[in-house]
C-alpha cells in the first residue's frame, strides 16, 4: 500500500488562511461539520469569480536557496501590496490545516524527518525520498489553499516556494546520491499527473545568493542539524533553479531576479511587481466557468491529496496493509480523533446529540 494520508479529517473549504484571523465558512445549523459551501448550485445562482479580481489578484511565489532571505522578502512585500502572506509549508502543514494545538508525531506526518535528512541524507530506510514526497504533498495542499483564497476573496497571495519549484530539491538529492533513479522517475510521474490540474504563479521572484554564502549562514543557524549541510547539495539546488526551473517557469510566469541586497529594497521590488503586465500563461485563458471547476478542485483537499497517489510499489514510500491499519487505529485512539470534529466527548464537545 502506497504511503498516503492516514488522517481522513482534512478540512474542506477555507479553513487554514491567516490574514489576522481565520477565514470562516457560514454554518447551515449547529453542526460542526455541515457548512454552507460553494458548489454547483452556487454557480448556477450567480456566484462568479472574475468580478473580484483586482490589480494585485495574483499568486506570487518567492524562490531561493536555503536561508536566502526569501521569507523576509515575501512577508514584507505582502504587507506592502496588501496581499496574503503564506510562510513556507513544513512537514507539519497538515497539522495547521486540521487545527492541531501541538504537532502530531511524525508517524502521522509522512513518517519522515527533516532533521534526519540533514544529519543522515543517505539513511537506508528511505527517509530522504519519503520526506520529499511528503513535502511535495504539503506544497500541493498549501498551493490549493492559496488558489482557493485568491478565487474566493480576490486577494492575492504571496508564498514561499510552490509545488512548481519543488523539483529543485529532488534533482539535488539525486545528484548527491541521496535517492535512487527509480525515486526520481516516480516523482516526475507524480508531478506530471498532478501539477497540471493547477495554474502556475502569475509572478516568480528569485532571490539569488551564492551557495557558499548560504553555507556560511546555515552554520550560524540555531538549528544544529543545518550546520553541516554539504556545499555540493546547496550548489545543486542553485544550479537546478537557474538552469532548469527559472527557464521553464518563465514560459508561463513573469520572473524577477534579485540579489540579496536588492531583495531588501521592498519599495523597488513592489514597484517592479506593479509594472508587470502578467500577459502570458494559462491565467489569460481562464473565465468564470474554468475558475468554477478549479475552485471545486482546490476546496476538496482529499481530491488534491489523491492527485499524488498512484498504484506503484516503491520501497521508500510503501507500507504494508497491516502497518497502515495499525497506524490508522492508533490515530483514531488519540484524544478527539475517534469521531468527526465536534463529536468527541473525550475532549469536552457538548450537545453532541443535538448535532
C-alpha positions in Angstrom: 0.0 0.0 0.0 1.5 3.3 -1.0 2.2 5.8 1.7 -0.7 8.2 1.9 -2.6 10.2 4.5 -3.6 8.2 7.5 -5.8 11.1 8.6 -9.2 11.4 6.9 -10.2 14.7 8.5 -8.6 17.1 6.1 -10.8 20.2 6.2 -12.6 21.3 3.1 -13.2 24.9 2.3 -11.4 27.9 3.7 -10.0 26.7 7.0 -6.4 27.5 7.1 -6.0 31.0 5.8 -4.4 33.5 8.1 -4.8 37.2 7.5 -5.1 38.3 11.1 -7.9 35.8 11.7 -9.0 32.5 10.3 -11.4 32.7 7.3 -14.7 31.1 8.4 -17.4 29.3 6.5 -21.1 30.0 7.1 -22.9 27.3 9.1 -26.2 25.9 8.0 -27.1 24.9 11.5 -25.3 24.0 14.7 -23.4 21.0 13.3 -19.7 21.3 13.4 -19.3 19.5 10.0 -22.3 20.9 8.0 -21.2 24.1 6.4 -22.6 26.2 3.7 -20.0 25.5 1.0 -19.5 26.6 -2.5 -20.8 24.2 -5.1 -22.6 23.8 -8.4 -25.8 25.4 -7.2 -23.9 28.5 -6.0 -22.5 28.9 -9.5 -25.9 28.4 -11.1 -27.4 31.1 -8.8 -24.8 33.6 -9.9 -21.6 33.2 -7.8 -18.8 34.4 -10.1 -15.1 34.8 -9.6 -13.7 37.3 -12.1 -15.6 40.4 -10.7 -13.5 40.0 -7.5 -10.2 40.2 -9.3 -8.3 43.5 -8.9 -4.8 44.8 -9.7 -3.0 42.5 -7.2 -5.2 39.4 -7.5 -2.2 37.3 -8.3 -0.2 34.4 -7.0 3.4 35.3 -6.3 6.0 32.7 -5.4 9.2 33.8 -3.8 12.0 31.4 -4.5 15.6 30.9 -3.4 18.1 28.6 -1.8 18.0 27.7 1.9 18.4 30.8 4.2 18.5 33.2 1.2 16.1 35.7 2.8 13.1 34.8 0.7 10.8 34.6 3.7 11.5 38.2 4.8 11.0 39.5 1.3 7.7 37.6 0.9 6.3 38.9 4.2 7.3 42.5 3.7 6.1 42.5 0.0 2.8 41.1 1.0 2.3 43.8 3.6 3.3 46.4 1.1 0.9 45.2 -1.6 -2.0 44.3 0.7 -1.7 40.6 -0.2 -1.9 37.5 2.0 1.4 36.1 3.1 1.8 32.3 3.5 5.0 31.1 5.1 6.8 28.1 3.5 5.0 24.8 4.2 6.8 22.5 6.5 6.3 18.8 7.4 3.6 19.7 9.9 1.5 21.8 7.5 -1.3 19.3 7.7 -1.5 19.9 11.5 -2.1 23.6 10.8 -4.9 22.7 8.4 -6.6 20.5 10.9 -6.1 22.9 13.8 -3.9 20.8 16.0 -2.8 22.6 19.2 0.5 20.8 19.1 2.1 19.0 16.2 1.3 15.3 16.0 4.1 12.7 15.9 6.0 12.1 12.6 4.1 8.8 12.1 1.1 10.9 11.2 3.1 13.4 9.2 4.6 11.5 6.3 6.7 9.1 8.5 9.7 11.3 7.6 12.1 13.6 9.5 13.7 16.8 8.2 16.3 16.7 10.9 17.2 13.1 10.0 17.5 14.1 6.3 20.2 16.7 7.1 22.1 14.5 9.5 21.8 11.3 7.5 20.7 12.0 4.0 21.5 8.5 2.8 19.6 6.7 5.5 18.8 3.1 4.5 15.1 3.4 5.5 14.4 5.7 2.6 13.7 8.8 4.7 15.0 11.2 2.1 12.6 10.4 -0.6 9.7 9.8 1.8 10.4 13.3 3.1 10.5 14.8 -0.4 7.2 13.2 -1.4 5.5 14.4 1.8 6.8 17.9 1.2 5.5 17.9 -2.3 2.1 16.9 -0.9 2.3 19.7 1.7 3.2 22.2 -1.0 0.3 21.0 -3.1 -2.1 21.4 -0.2 -0.7 24.9 0.6 -0.9 25.9 -3.1 -4.5 24.8 -3.2 -5.2 26.9 -0.2 -3.5 29.9 -2.0 -5.6 29.4 -5.1 -8.8 28.9 -3.0 -8.1 32.2 -1.2 -7.5 34.1 -4.4 -10.6 32.7 -6.1 -13.0 33.2 -3.2 -11.8 36.6 -2.0 -9.9 38.2 -4.9 -7.0 39.0 -2.5 -3.6 38.0 -4.0 -1.3 35.6 -2.2 2.5 35.6 -1.8 4.0 32.3 -0.7 7.5 30.9 -0.2 8.1 28.3 -2.8 5.5 26.2 -4.6 5.0 22.7 -5.9 6.3 24.0 -9.3 9.8 24.7 -7.8 9.8 21.6 -5.6 11.7 19.7 -8.3 14.9 21.6 -7.5 15.3 19.5 -4.3 14.6 16.2 -6.0 17.2 16.8 -8.6 19.7 18.0 -6.0 19.0 14.8 -3.9 19.5 12.6 -7.0 22.8 14.4 -7.9 24.2 13.8 -4.4 23.1 10.2 -4.4 20.5 10.6 -1.6 17.7 9.0 -3.7 17.6 6.3 -6.4 16.8 6.8 -10.1 13.5 5.0 -9.5 12.6 7.6 -7.0 13.3 10.4 -9.5 11.2 8.7 -12.1 8.4 8.2 -9.6 8.5 11.8 -8.6 8.4 13.0 -12.2 5.4 10.8 -12.9 3.5 12.0 -9.8 4.2 15.6 -10.7 3.3 15.1 -14.3 -0.3 14.0 -13.4 -0.9 16.4 -10.5 0.6 19.8 -11.2 -1.3 20.0 -14.5 -4.6 20.4 -12.6 -3.5 23.8 -11.1 -2.5 27.1 -12.6 1.1 28.4 -12.2 2.0 31.5 -10.2 1.5 34.8 -12.0 4.9 36.0 -10.8 8.0 34.2 -9.6 10.6 36.2 -7.6 14.0 34.5 -7.3 16.4 35.7 -4.6 19.9 34.9 -5.9 22.5 34.1 -3.2 25.7 32.1 -3.9 25.8 28.6 -2.4 28.9 29.5 -0.5 27.2 32.4 1.3 24.2 30.1 2.1 26.5 27.6 3.6 28.0 30.2 5.9 24.5 31.4 7.0 23.4 27.8 7.8 26.5 27.3 10.0 25.2 30.2 12.1 21.7 28.8 12.4 20.2 28.0 15.8 19.2 24.6 14.3 22.3 22.4 14.8 21.3 19.9 12.1 21.7 22.7 9.5 25.4 23.3 10.4 26.8 20.6 8.1 24.6 20.8 5.0 27.0 19.9 2.2 28.1 22.7 -0.1 27.6 20.4 -3.1 24.0 19.9 -2.2 23.4 23.7 -1.9 25.2 24.2 -5.3 23.0 21.5 -6.9 19.9 23.4 -5.7 21.2 26.7 -7.1 22.1 25.1 -10.4 18.6 23.4 -10.7 17.0 26.8 -10.0 19.0 28.7 -12.6 19.4 26.1 -15.3 16.0 24.4 -15.2 13.3 25.9 -13.1 13.6 29.6 -14.0 13.8 29.0 -17.7 10.8 26.6 -17.6 8.6 28.7 -15.4 9.5 31.8 -17.5 7.3 30.5 -20.3 4.1 30.8 -18.1 5.0 33.3 -15.4 6.7 36.7 -15.0 10.1 36.2 -13.5 12.0 38.8 -11.4 15.6 38.1 -10.1 17.3 40.0 -7.3 20.5 39.5 -5.3 20.2 39.6 -1.6 21.0 43.3 -1.4 18.4 44.3 -4.0 15.8 42.0 -2.3 15.9 44.2 0.8 14.7 47.2 -1.2 11.0 46.4 -0.8 9.9 49.7 -2.5 11.8 48.7 -5.6 10.5 45.2 -5.7 6.9 46.4 -5.2 7.3 48.9 -8.0 8.7 46.2 -10.3 5.7 43.9 -9.5 3.2 46.7 -10.2 4.8 47.4 -13.6 4.4 43.8 -14.7 1.6 43.2 -17.1 1.3 39.4 -16.5 0.3 39.0 -20.1 1.3 35.4 -20.6 0.5 32.0 -19.3 -2.7 30.0 -18.8 -4.3 32.5 -16.5 -5.2 34.6 -19.6 -7.4 31.8 -20.9 -9.4 31.4 -17.7 -13.0 32.6 -17.3 -15.8 32.1 -14.7 -16.5 28.6 -16.0 -13.0 27.3 -15.7 -12.4 29.1 -12.4 -15.5 27.4 -11.1 -14.1 24.0 -11.8 -10.7 25.0 -10.3 -12.4 26.2 -7.2 -14.3 22.9 -6.8 -11.0 21.1 -7.0 -9.0 23.2 -4.6 -11.7 23.2 -2.0 -11.7 19.4 -1.9 -8.4 18.7 -0.1 -9.0 14.9 -0.4 -9.1 15.2 -4.1 -5.9 17.3 -4.1 -4.1 14.8 -1.9 -5.3 11.9 -4.1 -3.6 13.5 -7.1 -0.3 12.3 -5.7 -1.3 8.7 -5.3 -0.5 6.0 -8.0 -0.6 2.2 -7.6 3.1 1.7 -7.9 5.4 -0.2 -5.5 8.4 1.8 -4.2 10.1 0.6 -1.0 10.8 4.1 0.3 7.2 5.1 0.4 5.3 1.8 0.6 3.9 0.3 3.8 2.1 -2.9 4.3 -1.6 -3.1 4.9 -1.2 -4.4 8.5 1.1 -1.5 9.4 -1.2 1.0 7.8 -4.2 -0.5 9.7 -2.2 -0.4 13.0 -1.2 3.3 12.5 -4.8 4.2 11.5 -6.3 2.8 14.7 -3.5 4.4 16.8 -4.5 7.7 15.2 -8.2 7.1 16.0 -7.3 6.4 19.6 -5.8 9.9 20.1 -7.9 12.4 22.1 -10.6 14.0 19.9 -9.9 11.7 16.8 -12.4 8.9 17.3 -15.2 10.8 15.6 -15.6 13.8 13.4 -14.7 17.3 14.8 -17.3 18.4 17.3 -18.5 14.9 18.2 -15.8 13.8 20.7 -16.9 13.9 24.3 -13.4 12.9 25.5 -12.2 16.4 24.7 -15.2 18.2 26.0 -17.5 18.5 23.0 -21.0 19.4 24.2 -24.6 18.8 23.0 -23.5 16.1 20.6 -26.9 14.6 20.4 -28.3 17.8 19.0 -25.9 18.0 16.1 
